[in-house]
């Protein structure tokens, strides 16, 4: 049986799988245009988020070895 190729775009976006199977990700809208965003919103964007449980199965197929 051949190895499954990792989707490189997904590997860069989802950087860790926890022991319970949750997939960690960075939050969107944290790249630029910070002058119009509030201090609380910018602080919230710094912390990592998790992928929703509906999308988890599809993403696990894209990153099988992480």
C-alpha positions in Angstrom: 0.0 0.0 0.0 1.6 3.4 -1.0 1.9 6.2 1.4 -0.7 9.0 1.3 0.6 12.4 0.3 0.1 15.3 2.7 -1.7 18.3 1.3 0.9 21.0 1.7 -1.5 23.9 1.8 -3.4 22.2 4.6 -0.2 21.3 6.5 0.7 25.0 6.6 -2.7 26.1 7.8 -3.3 23.5 10.5 -0.2 23.2 12.6 -1.0 20.7 15.4 -3.4 17.8 16.3 -4.0 17.5 20.0 -4.1 14.2 21.9 -8.0 14.3 21.9 -8.0 14.8 18.1 -8.8 18.5 17.9 -7.0 20.4 15.1 -5.4 23.7 16.0 -5.4 26.6 13.6 -4.6 30.3 13.4 -7.5 32.7 13.3 -8.3 34.7 10.2 -8.1 38.5 9.7 -4.8 38.9 11.6 -2.6 39.8 8.7 -3.0 43.6 8.2 -5.4 46.6 8.5 -5.1 46.7 12.3 -6.0 50.4 12.7 -9.7 49.8 12.3 -9.7 46.8 14.7 -10.3 47.2 18.4 -7.6 46.3 21.0 -9.8 43.4 22.3 -10.3 42.0 18.8 -6.6 42.1 18.0 -5.7 40.4 21.3 -8.3 37.7 20.6 -6.8 37.1 17.1 -3.4 36.3 18.7 -4.7 33.1 20.3 -5.1 29.9 18.3 -8.5 28.5 17.4 -9.8 25.0 16.7 -11.3 23.5 13.6 -15.1 22.7 14.0 -16.0 19.1 14.6 -17.8 19.0 11.2 -14.7 19.8 9.2 -12.3 17.7 11.3 -12.8 14.4 9.3 -12.0 16.1 6.0 -8.9 17.8 7.3 -7.6 14.6 8.8 -7.6 13.1 5.3 -5.5 16.1 4.1 -2.9 15.8 6.9 -2.7 12.1 7.7 0.7 12.1 9.4 0.5 15.2 11.6 
